[in-house]
Amino acid sequence: MKAIYLTRKGGAESLVSGEILRPNPQAGQALVKVHATSIMPTEVQWTPTFQTQSGGARSFPIVLGHEFSGTVEGAGPNVSGFSAGEEVFGLNDWFTNGAQAEYCVVAETGLAHKPKSLHHAEAAVVPISALTAWQGLFEKANLQRGQRVLIHGAAGGVGMFAVQLARWRGARVVATASSGNLDFVRALGADQVIDYRQTRFEDVICDVDVVFDPVGGETLDRSWKVLKPDGRLVTVATASGQSNDPRVRDAFMIVRADGSQLSEIAWMIDAGELRVFVEQTFALAEAPQAFARAGQGGMRGKVALRVIE
């Protein structure tokens, strides 16, 4: 099958285009013909990209991109919820080859039927960001109706879903964004927006029930002081997982694949409760350029890769 992949440890500049073996689905897995996938610019820095779950080195070639949209091509034993030809989207295991290829395998539990209202490039950018927001707000933070939540990076790939989900839950949403995105974030459902380049958020808000942080660093450090005494902070910033601060380690979460939650998210998208934004779409062969664009930041939504033209 055609794929974009790494043959050695390196960044996006090391990606090559070529043919590799098509994966075979095992028990409980589906084989998906990938129509589109997305770009996570930090993926080349993640431990699972080059390391197995047991700590050994992963073998090359390594295919990036773990969220996707496509059609079911076939399935291994014990798969009952999906049939060949059905349109699906999902998230596969971090420690296996991803979806920047014509085919990928995914556990049935990480798969859901694609939102009917989205084309494949739009659906492909949903799973990681929407599941991260869902699990961070509803599972880890237990956000409830009427509570106040501060969402950082609200115009970003994760933040925009967090704003919409918090609003849907009935929370009062305070969001930080750059000046050019303030109206955009208001339109997503934020009750109060703060231009983080002009105003220090801790100077204008306090006593929030939940802080949701996709940014990390100084933004995370300053966020503790705006919480109520019993408030909850959730950070999904990659660097937070290596923090020496026990508060940060406790607040950190990594998204997991969850097909049932993706089904709920798909329903919400088709019902008009959630809006999806794609910053730019590239062809699979343009993956290096797509990584470069994603790495520049300043986007509304994520970058998608078309696998099938």
N, C-alpha and C positions, 0 to 999 in steps of 0.2 A: 504494500500500500504506500501511497505518497505520504510524506510526513516532513515536518520541520523538527529537528532534533539536535541534541548535543552529543558530540563524540568525545568530549573531554570536559573537565570542570572549568567553567568560565562564565562570562556574562552573555548577554544577548548577542554580542558581536561574534560569539563562537557558534551560533546556530548555523546549521547547514540544511540544505534541502536535498531529499533523495528518497529512495525506496527502502522500507524496512518490512519485517515480517508482520502480517496481520495478527492481532492477538486472538486467542481462543477463549471463549467464556467458560468458566468453571461452574460448579454447582452454585446456584443462587445468583449468578451473574447474567446480565444481558450484553449482547454485542450491539453497539449503536453505530450506525453510519452517521458520521458527524457532518452536519451542515454548517455549523458555526461554533466558534469558541471565543474565549476572551483573553485579554492580556492582564496579567498581574505582574507589574514591573519588578517587584521585589522577590519574585519566585526563585530567581537564580541565587538568592541568599538564604533560602529556607533550608533547614536541616534535611527534611524528607526528600528534597530534590536530589541529593547525592548520597543519602544514607538510608539503609533499611531500618525497619522497626527494631531489629535486634542490635543495631549499632554498626553493622558492617557497611562496606561500600556497595552502592548500587551499581549494577552493570550497565554499560553503555550499549546501544544508544538510549538516551533519556529524552522523553517527549514531555514538554511542558503543557500547561493549560488544563485545569481539572474541572472546569464548568463548561457546559456544552448544551447545544440543542441539535436534535437530529431525528432519525427514524430507527426503530428497532429492526435490526437485520436478522437476529436470531438470539437464542438463549441456551444456557446450559441447563442441567437438570434442576428441578425444584423451583423454577420460575413460573409463576402462575398469573401474575397481575398484568403482564404485557404480552402483546402479540406482534409478530412481524408486520412491518409497515406502519405501525402506530407512531405518531409524532410525540416525542418526549423531550424533556430537558432534565438536567441533573448535575450531580457532583460526584466524582469518583475519588478513590483513595489517594491521599497525598503521596504515598510511598510506591505507587505504581505509575506506569506511563499515562500521560494525560491525553488531551483531545486535540492537540495541534497536529492532527493526522486524519486520514480518511475514516478510521475506525477507532473506537476505544471500548473497553469493557468497564462495566459498572455494576456494583451490587444492586439487586432489585430494590433494596431499602434506600438507595440514594437516588431513585428515579421517580419521576412523576410525568403525567401527561402534560404536554406543552400548552400554555395558554393559547386559546384559539385566536385571540385578538392580536397576537404578536407574530411578526415574522421571526425567522430563526436567529438572525443577528441580534434582535432585541431580547429574545428569550435567553440567549447564551450568556448575557451579562447579569442575569438575575440571581442564579443560585447562591453564590458565595456571599454577595452583598446583602441580599434579602434575608438569608438564613442567619447571617451574623447579626443583623439588626433584630430579628425575631428572637433569637436565643439570648442575646444580650439583654434586651429590654424585658422580655416576658418570662424567661426562665431564670437567668442569673439575678436580675434586678427586681423581678416581680413587680413591674410597674402596674399601678392600678389607676382606675378612673379618678380624676380629680387631683391626682398628684402632679407635682411640677418637676419637669425633667429638663436638664441642660444638655444639649446635643452639640458637640464640637464638629467642625468640618462638615457642616450640614448640607453643603452643595456637592460633596464628594460621593463616590460610588456607594459607600455604606451609609453615610450620613443622610442622604436623600431618602433612603428607605426607612431609616430610623425616625426621621421627622414624620413621615406619612403613617408609619405604624403606631407611633406614640399618639398622634392625633386621632387615629382610628380607635385606639383604646380609650380615648376620652381624657388623656392627660393634657396638662397645659405645657406647651412647648416653648422653651427658650433656645435659640439656636445661634451659633457663631458662624460667620462667613465673611468673605471679602466684600468690599463695597459693591462690586459689580454683580454680586449674587444675592444681595439682600432681598430684592423684589422676588427673585426666583424662589428663595426659601420661604418667603411669606406665602407664595402661591401654593407651596407644598403643604402648608398648614401650620407654620410656626406662628405663635401668638406674639412673640417678641424676638427681634433679631438684633444682633450686636456685631458691628464691624470690628473684627478682632485686631485690625491694623490701626484703628483709631481709638479704641476704648478697651481697657483691661476689664474683662468680664467680671472679675471679683470686686471691682469698684461699683458695679451697678446692680448686682444680684447677690442674694444670699438665701440660706435656708431652703435649698432645693432638696427634693426627695431622692432624685437619681441624677447622676452624671454619666453620660454615655460618651466615651472617648475613643475615636479612631485615630487620634493624632499622636498622643504620647509626648514624651520629653517635658519641656517646660510647661506646656499646656496641662498635662496631667499633674505635674507638681503643684500648680496653682489651683487646681480644681478641688482639692480636699477641703479648703477653707470655706467653700460655698455650700457645702453639704449641711443638712440638719444633723444633729447629734446621732440620730439613727438612720441617716441617709446611706445610700448604696452607690458605689462607684464601679463602673464596668469599663475596662480598657481592652481594646482589641488591637492596639498598636503593637507591631511585631516585636520591637525592642523591649517591650514591657515584660515579656516572658523570661528575659534573662536578668531582671532586676534583682538586686540584693535586698530591696525593701520588702518585708513580708506583706505589708498592706498592698503593694502593687502586685505581687505574685498572687495574692488572694483575689484581687480584682480582675486579673487577666483571664481571658477566655479565648479558646480556639474554636472556630466553627466546626460543626460535624455535619455530615450528610444526613438528611432526614427527609425521606420521600413524602411522608404524611404532611409535614409542614410545607413542603414545596407544593403539594396539592392544594392546601389552604391558600397559599400565596398566589397560585395560578387562578383560583376562584376569585380572589380579591382583584387581581389584574383584569380579568374578564368582566367583573362587575363594576369596573371603573373606580375602585377604592385605592388602587396603587397605580402610579404612573411610572413608566420605564423610560430612561434616557440613554442613548448611545452617543458618545462624543464623536467618534469617527469609526469607519469600517475599512479594513484593509483586506486584500487577498492573502491567502495562506503564504504564498511565496514572498510577500512583503512583511513577514513577521519581524525582521530586524527594525524596519522603519516603524512598525506598530509599537514595538517595545520603546523605541526612542520617543515616540509621541506620548505614550503613557507615562514615561519617566519625567516628562516636562511638567506634569501637574496642571493645575488651573483648568480642570475639566468639569463639565456637568455630565456625570455618567462615566462609563468606561469605554475602552477601545475594544472593538470586536474584530475577529478574523473570520472571513468567509472561507470555508473549506470547499464547499460546492458552489461553483459560480452559476 
